[in-house]
Amino acid sequence: MNDIFGPSLRDTVCWLELATGERVELSTDRWRAAACPADEIMLDRCAGPTLDVGCGPGRLTAALIRRGVPALGVDVSPIAVAMTRAGGATALRRDVYGPLPREGHWRHILLADGNIGIGGDPVRLPRRLRQLPASGGSALIEAQRPGIGLRPSRARLARRTRTGPWFDWAMLGADAVPAAARVAGFEVGWLAHQGERWFTELVRR
């Protein structure tokens, strides 16, 4: 499991550089902080056991546990897992495409902060997510702004002092969510936004 994002979790400034030449600033300060009002859009929908995929430093996993909602964070980064545990939450080092605890029994799967891009295929990943919740469960996903569409790409992480290797990444705009959901066997429960952040719930058909 390659730890691509882990070193950036302690930086204050870093970017995702796309093969197109675009640069997307990563909100590492927000990731390390407590859950913010925009995060509440997803957190308020978590009504039962929740798996936080790509949990990073664990702000959402910890917020759910403080609410009394059973939650587990998973991340390929040992740095992220250590930070999540240090914040009082439970986390395991796991790849979403590998075996995960309690598959088919989660109430919700959480995928925040652009993690729909994991693996470079925002249709393959929802198909994998469909295997994780129980019947009637859902995936709560943070998408990009409308107009982005569905864009598989290559990307690399740029920090102040170095640039990392290229890896597969993808972007899913709010406008492309319904089509990606249908292909993956989900229906869109709702779509909402606060400021520049967009969120959706995908419900198993």
VEXLUM-712992 format. One record per atom (N, C-alpha, C): residue in three letters; x, y, z negated. Coordinates in steps of 0.02 Angstrom, whole numbers, padded with zeros to 5 digits, always signed. Each point is the difference from the previous one (the first is absolute). Layout:
// VEXLUM-712992
AlaXYZ
...
END
This chain:
// VEXLUM-712992
Met+00043-00060+00000
Met-00043+00060+00000
Met+00044+00062+00000
Asn-00005+00040+00051
Asn+00042+00060+00006
Asn-00030+00057-00041
Asp+00042+00029-00042
Asp-00022+00057-00042
Asp+00013+00065+00038
Ile-00046+00017+00045
Ile+00010+00060+00042
Ile-00015+00064-00038
Phe-00056+00000-00037
Phe-00022+00062-00032
Phe+00025+00008-00072
Gly+00023-00054-00030
Gly+00019+00004-00071
Gly+00048+00055-00017
Pro+00056+00008+00036
Pro+00048+00053-00017
Pro-00030+00070+00003
Ser-00052+00010+00042
Ser-00029+00066+00007
Ser-00044+00019-00060
Leu-00019-00049-00040
Leu-00047+00013-00055
Leu+00030+00045-00053
Arg+00067+00006-00001
Arg+00032+00044-00048
Arg+00024+00065+00031
Asp-00012+00008+00065
Asp+00019+00062+00034
Asp-00057+00051-00004
Thr+00017+00063+00007
Thr-00051+00052+00002
Thr-00019+00019+00071
Val+00044-00013+00047
Val-00014+00017+00070
Val+00023-00058+00045
Cys-00047-00027+00039
Cys+00018-00048+00051
Cys-00054-00001+00054
Trp+00016-00027+00057
Trp-00045+00002+00057
Trp-00005-00068+00032
Leu-00055-00010+00035
Leu-00008-00057+00044
Leu+00011+00027+00071
Glu+00051-00024+00034
Glu+00013+00021+00068
Glu-00028-00053+00047
Leu-00046+00021+00044
Leu-00029-00046+00048
Leu+00041-00002+00064
Ala-00007-00054+00038
Ala+00037-00007+00062
Ala-00020+00054+00050
Thr-00058+00031-00008
Thr-00022+00054+00044
Thr+00037+00065-00013
Gly+00038+00002-00055
Gly+00034+00062-00019
Gly-00036+00038-00055
Glu-00061-00021-00017
Glu-00037+00034-00053
Glu+00032-00015-00068
Arg-00008+00048-00046
Arg+00024-00010-00069
Arg-00058+00012-00048
Val-00011-00048-00043
Val-00054+00003-00049
Val+00031+00004-00069
Glu-00010+00055-00036
Glu+00027+00006-00067
Glu-00038-00046-00047
Leu+00037-00038-00040
Leu-00031-00046-00047
Leu-00010+00034-00068
Ser-00057-00013-00030
Ser-00019+00034-00062
Ser+00025-00038-00061
Thr+00067-00006-00006
Thr+00028-00040-00054
Thr-00015+00029-00069
Asp-00004+00067-00005
Asp-00018+00030-00064
Asp-00070-00021-00022
Arg-00047-00002+00048
Arg-00069-00020-00015
Arg-00002-00074-00018
Trp+00040-00040+00034
Trp+00000-00072-00015
Trp+00021-00013-00072
Arg+00048+00040-00024
Arg+00027-00011-00068
Arg-00044+00031-00054
Ala-00043+00047+00019
Ala-00041+00035-00049
Ala-00061-00043-00020
Ala-00039+00026-00047
Ala-00062-00033-00018
Ala-00049+00008+00058
Ala-00051-00042+00001
Ala-00051+00003+00052
Ala-00031+00070+00004
Cys-00009+00025+00060
Cys-00025+00068+00011
Cys-00075-00004+00020
Pro-00034+00058+00004
Pro-00072-00001+00016
Pro-00016-00036+00065
Ala+00041+00007+00051
Ala-00015-00035+00063
Ala+00003-00076-00009
Asp+00046-00024-00043
Asp+00003-00072-00014
Asp-00064-00026-00030
Glu-00036+00044-00036
Glu-00061-00022-00034
Glu-00052-00025+00050
Ile+00003+00022+00062
Ile-00047-00024+00051
Ile+00004-00075+00006
Met+00060-00027-00001
Met+00009-00073+00003
Met-00011-00032-00068
Leu+00030+00030-00052
Leu-00003-00030-00066
Leu-00071-00008-00025
Asp-00043+00049+00015
Asp-00069-00002-00024
Asp-00039-00059+00030
Arg+00024-00026+00057
Arg-00035-00056+00033
Arg+00024-00067-00025
Cys+00052-00002-00040
Cys+00027-00063-00024
Cys-00040-00024-00061
Ala-00047-00045+00014
Ala-00047-00022-00052
Ala+00017-00068-00029
Gly+00056-00028+00020
Gly+00021-00065-00024
Gly+00072-00013+00015
Pro+00025-00061-00010
Pro+00071-00015+00009
Pro+00026+00024+00067
Thr+00056+00037-00003
Thr+00026+00035+00059
Thr+00073-00017+00011
Leu+00017-00015+00063
Leu+00069-00012+00019
Leu+00025+00061+00038
Asp+00052+00032-00027
Asp+00029+00061+00029
Asp+00060-00020+00044
Val-00011-00001+00066
Val+00051-00024+00047
Val+00047+00058+00018
Gly+00065-00012-00007
Gly+00049+00053+00010
Gly-00007+00052-00055
Cys+00000-00023-00062
Cys-00017+00042-00057
Cys+00049+00056-00013
Gly+00062-00004+00028
Gly+00049+00052-00014
Gly+00013+00006-00075
Pro+00006+00061-00026
Pro+00013+00009-00072
Pro-00058-00018-00045
Gly-00058-00017+00030
Gly-00054-00028-00040
Gly-00050+00049-00030
Arg-00005+00061+00027
Arg-00045+00048-00031
Arg-00073-00023+00003
Leu-00019-00032+00055
Leu-00070-00022+00006
Leu-00013-00063-00041
Thr+00047-00046+00000
Thr-00007-00060-00042
Thr-00007+00020-00073
Ala+00042+00046-00023
Ala-00003+00023-00069
Ala-00065+00037-00015
Ala-00023+00040+00047
Ala-00063+00037-00010
Ala-00058-00048-00008
Leu-00001-00053+00039
Leu-00055-00049-00006
Leu+00002-00036-00067
Ile+00060-00018-00022
Ile+00006-00035-00064
Ile-00023+00046-00057
Arg+00016+00065+00004
Arg-00023+00046-00051
Arg-00076+00006+00000
Arg-00032-00012+00057
Arg-00073+00002+00005
Arg-00032-00066-00023
Gly+00042-00049-00016
Gly-00027-00065-00019
Gly-00015-00046+00058
Val+00026+00017+00060
Val-00010-00041+00059
Val+00061-00046+00008
Pro-00009-00066+00001
Pro+00057-00044+00011
Pro+00033+00016+00067
Ala+00067+00008+00000
Ala+00034+00019+00061
Ala+00070-00029+00001
Leu+00023-00017+00060
Leu+00067-00026+00010
Leu+00031+00036+00059
Gly+00060+00025-00008
Gly+00037+00030+00055
Gly+00046-00050+00032
Val+00006+00003+00066
Val+00050-00042+00035
Val+00039+00046+00048
Asp+00064-00013+00005
Asp+00044+00040+00043
Asp+00061-00041+00016
Val+00029+00010+00059
Val+00061-00036+00018
Val+00061+00030-00034
Ser-00007+00060-00028
Ser+00057+00035-00029
Ser+00009-00016-00074
Pro+00058-00026-00021
Pro+00012-00011-00071
Pro+00001+00065-00039
Ile+00020+00055+00032
Ile-00001+00065-00032
Ile-00072+00020-00016
Ala-00045-00008+00049
Ala-00070+00017-00011
Ala-00031-00043-00055
Val+00015-00064+00001
Val-00028-00045-00051
Val+00025+00020-00070
Ala+00064+00017-00005
Ala+00028+00021-00065
Ala-00033+00065-00024
Met-00011+00047+00046
Met-00030+00064-00019
Met-00073-00010-00022
Thr-00036-00045+00035
Thr-00069-00014-00018
Thr-00003-00030-00070
Arg+00043-00048-00014
Arg+00000-00032-00066
Arg+00020+00050-00054
Ala+00048+00045+00016
Ala+00020+00050-00049
Ala-00057+00048-00016
Gly-00047+00008+00047
Gly-00058+00043-00011
Gly-00057-00035-00036
Gly+00011-00062-00021
Gly-00051-00034-00040
Gly-00048-00044+00040
Ala+00014-00010+00065
Ala-00044-00042+00041
Ala+00036-00065+00017
Thr-00037-00046+00029
Thr+00026-00064+00020
Thr+00014-00001+00075
Ala+00057-00025+00020
Ala+00017-00002+00071
Ala+00045-00060+00014
Leu-00005-00025+00062
Leu+00041-00055+00023
Leu+00033+00019+00066
Arg+00060-00027+00011
Arg+00032+00010+00065
Arg-00027-00051+00049
Arg-00041+00024+00046
Arg-00032-00044+00049
Arg-00008+00036+00067
Asp-00001-00039+00053
Asp-00014+00025+00067
Asp-00074-00015+00013
Val-00037+00049+00027
Val-00071-00009+00011
Val-00014-00057+00048
Tyr+00047-00016+00044
Tyr-00011-00054+00048
Tyr+00020-00069-00028
Gly+00027-00001-00061
Gly+00015-00063-00033
Gly-00053-00017-00051
Pro+00008-00056-00036
Pro-00049-00019-00051
Pro-00006+00053-00054
Leu-00062+00014-00021
Leu-00014+00049-00052
Leu-00044-00031-00053
Pro+00005+00023-00062
Pro-00042-00028-00054
Pro-00074+00010+00014
Arg-00040-00049-00018
Arg-00073+00003+00000
Arg-00029+00020+00068
Glu+00030-00025+00053
Glu-00028+00015+00066
Glu-00073-00024+00004
Gly-00043+00042+00027
Gly-00070-00016+00006
Gly-00041+00014-00062
His+00031+00031-00050
His-00036+00012-00063
His+00001+00073-00023
Trp+00034+00045+00037
Trp+00002+00070-00020
Trp-00065+00035+00019
Arg-00019+00049-00040
Arg-00059+00040+00017
Arg+00019+00054+00051
His+00060+00029-00008
His+00022+00052+00046
His+00074-00009+00016
Ile+00019+00020+00061
Ile+00069+00004+00021
Ile+00014+00074+00014
Leu+00052+00026-00031
Leu+00015+00071+00005
Leu+00062+00009+00045
Leu-00007+00045+00048
Leu+00056+00013+00047
Leu+00004+00075+00010
Ala+00040+00033-00041
Ala+00003+00073-00001
Ala+00064+00025+00034
Asp+00006+00067+00006
Asp+00062+00033+00019
Asp+00028-00023+00068
Gly-00045-00014+00047
Gly+00023-00020+00066
Gly+00022-00071+00007
Asn-00011-00042-00051
Asn+00024-00069+00002
Asn-00036-00043+00051
Ile-00052+00026+00032
Ile-00031-00036+00055
Ile+00051-00011+00056
Gly+00054+00038-00002
Gly+00053-00006+00051
Gly+00046-00060-00009
Ile-00004-00035-00057
Ile+00046-00055-00015
Ile-00002-00052+00056
Gly+00058-00016+00026
Gly+00005-00052+00051
Gly-00009+00025+00071
Gly-00022+00063+00008
Gly-00005+00029+00066
Gly-00062-00018+00039
Asp-00051-00030-00032
Asp-00060-00021+00035
Asp-00061+00012-00045
Pro-00035+00056+00008
Pro-00056+00016-00044
Pro-00063-00040+00016
Val+00004-00050+00044
Val-00054-00049+00008
Val+00020-00066-00034
Arg+00062-00021+00009
Arg+00024-00061-00034
Arg-00006+00006-00075
Leu+00019+00058-00027
Leu-00002+00008-00073
Leu-00071-00004-00028
Pro-00050+00035+00029
Pro-00068-00010-00025
Pro-00024-00073+00005
Arg+00022-00035+00052
Arg-00018-00071+00005
Arg+00028-00039-00060
Arg+00062+00016-00019
Arg+00029-00032-00059
Arg-00038+00021-00063
Leu-00018+00064-00004
Leu-00035+00024-00060
Leu-00068-00035-00007
Arg-00030-00020+00055
Arg-00065-00032-00003
Arg+00003-00067-00037
Gln+00059-00030-00003
Gln+00008-00064-00035
Gln+00005+00007-00075
Leu+00009+00062-00025
Leu+00017+00009-00070
Leu-00060+00012-00047
Pro-00052+00038+00020
Pro-00055+00011-00047
Pro-00049-00057-00001
Ala-00040-00002-00054
Ala-00055-00047-00005
Ala-00056+00021+00047
Ser-00049-00044+00008
Ser-00058+00018+00040
Ser-00032+00063-00027
Gly-00014+00048+00045
Gly-00027+00064-00022
Gly+00052+00049-00021
Gly+00064-00020+00001
Gly+00053+00046-00019
Gly+00017+00048+00057
Ser+00049+00044-00013
Ser+00015+00051+00049
Ser+00074+00019-00002
Ala+00021+00035+00053
Ala+00067+00030+00003
Ala-00008+00075+00000
Leu+00032+00034-00046
Leu-00001+00073-00004
Leu+00065+00026+00029
Ile-00005+00037+00054
Ile+00058+00018+00041
Ile+00006+00075+00008
Glu+00061+00025-00004
Glu+00014+00069+00017
Glu+00024+00002+00073
Ala-00036+00038+00041
Ala+00017+00008+00071
Ala+00032+00068+00011
Gln+00019+00012+00062
Gln+00026+00066+00019
Gln-00058+00043+00027
Arg+00015+00062+00014
Arg-00051+00047+00023
Arg-00029-00023+00066
Pro-00062+00020+00017
Pro-00028-00015+00065
Pro+00043+00028+00056
Gly+00001-00035+00055
Gly+00042+00021+00057
Gly+00063-00041+00007
Ile+00020-00035-00053
Ile+00060-00041+00002
Ile-00012-00063+00042
Gly-00061-00027-00005
Gly-00016-00062+00035
Gly+00034-00060-00034
Leu+00011-00052+00038
Leu+00034-00060-00024
Leu+00066-00005+00036
Arg+00055+00009-00037
Arg+00065+00009+00031
Arg+00054-00045-00030
Pro+00009-00060+00028
Pro+00060-00039-00020
Pro+00062+00038+00023
Ser+00053-00004-00040
Ser+00060+00038+00016
Ser+00060-00032-00033
Arg+00056+00033+00008
Arg+00061-00015-00038
Arg+00016+00061-00041
Ala+00030-00011-00058
Ala+00015+00055-00045
Ala+00063-00015-00039
Arg+00028+00052-00030
Arg+00055-00009-00046
Arg-00006+00053-00055
Leu+00030-00015-00056
Leu-00003+00044-00058
Leu+00061+00045-00001
Ala-00013+00065-00005
Ala+00055+00048-00002
Ala+00001+00033-00069
Arg+00057-00003-00033
Arg+00009+00033-00065
Arg+00052+00054+00009
Arg+00014+00035-00055
Arg+00047+00057+00004
Arg+00069-00022+00027
Thr+00022-00058-00020
Thr+00069-00019+00014
Thr+00007-00056+00051
Arg-00056-00032+00020
Arg+00007-00056+00046
Arg-00065-00013+00036
Thr+00004-00038+00055
Thr-00058-00022+00038
Thr+00002-00076+00002
Gly-00057-00031-00014
Gly-00004-00072-00003
Gly-00011-00032+00068
Pro-00005-00067+00002
Pro-00010-00036+00063
Pro-00072+00008+00025
Trp-00009-00014+00064
Trp-00066+00002+00029
Trp-00041-00061-00023
Phe-00065+00010-00008
Phe-00046-00054-00018
Phe-00067+00013+00032
Asp-00042-00052+00002
Asp-00067+00006+00028
Asp-00046+00037-00049
Trp-00036+00048+00026
Trp-00047+00039-00040
Trp-00060+00017+00044
Ala-00053+00023-00030
Ala-00059+00019+00039
Ala-00038+00055-00036
Met-00041+00035+00038
Met-00043+00052-00028
Met-00071-00014+00022
Leu-00047+00012-00045
Leu-00071-00011+00014
Leu-00038+00063-00019
Gly-00024+00036+00050
Gly-00039+00060-00014
Gly-00072-00018-00019
Ala-00032+00046-00035
Ala-00068-00011-00022
Ala-00047-00014+00059
Asp+00016+00029+00057
Asp-00042-00010+00060
Asp+00004-00071+00027
Ala+00054-00035-00015
Ala+00011-00068+00026
Ala-00020-00054-00050
Val-00021+00019-00059
Val-00017-00050-00052
Val-00056-00047+00022
Pro-00056+00024+00028
Pro-00055-00046+00017
Pro+00022-00055+00048
Ala+00039+00017+00052
Ala+00021-00050+00049
Ala+00047-00051-00032
Ala+00048+00023-00040
Ala+00046-00045-00033
Ala-00037-00045-00050
Ala-00050+00028-00034
Ala-00039-00039-00048
Ala-00038-00057+00035
Arg-00032+00016+00055
Arg-00039-00051+00036
Arg+00043-00058+00023
Val+00058+00015+00028
Val+00045-00052+00024
Val+00023-00045-00057
Ala+00009+00029-00059
Ala+00024-00037-00059
Ala-00055-00034-00038
Gly-00063+00008+00020
Gly-00055-00033-00035
Gly-00028+00039-00059
Phe+00011+00065+00000
Phe-00027+00044-00052
Phe-00054+00046+00029
Glu-00039+00029-00044
Glu-00043+00056+00017
Glu+00022+00060-00041
Val-00008+00060+00026
Val+00018+00061-00037
Val-00056+00016-00049
Gly+00018-00001-00065
Gly-00050+00018-00050
Gly-00010+00074-00005
Trp+00055+00037-00001
Trp-00003+00073-00003
Trp+00067+00029+00022
Leu-00002+00062+00018
Leu+00061+00038+00019
Leu-00005+00068-00034
Ala+00053+00019-00035
Ala-00001+00063-00037
Ala+00070+00032+00003
His+00003+00064-00016
His+00065+00032-00003
His+00000+00056-00052
Gln+00060+00015-00023
Gln+00011+00058-00042
Gln+00063+00034+00025
Gly-00007+00062+00022
Gly+00056+00034+00030
Gly+00023-00038+00063
Glu+00064-00015+00003
Glu+00028-00035+00058
Glu+00001-00075-00008
Arg-00025-00026-00055
Arg+00001-00072-00012
Arg-00068-00031+00016
Trp+00002-00056+00036
Trp-00060-00035+00023
Trp-00002-00070-00028
Phe-00060-00022-00019
Phe-00009-00065-00032
Phe-00060-00036+00029
Thr+00003-00067-00001
Thr-00056-00039+00025
Thr-00003-00066-00041
Glu-00060-00028+00000
Glu-00010-00066-00030
Glu-00022-00048+00055
Leu+00036-00055+00007
Leu-00017-00052+00048
Leu-00030-00059-00038
Val-00061-00018+00019
Val-00037-00052-00034
Val-00001-00063+00043
Arg+00011-00058-00030
Arg+00000-00062+00037
Arg-00068-00013+00030
Arg-00001-00016+00065
Arg-00063-00017+00033
Arg-00022-00070-00020
END
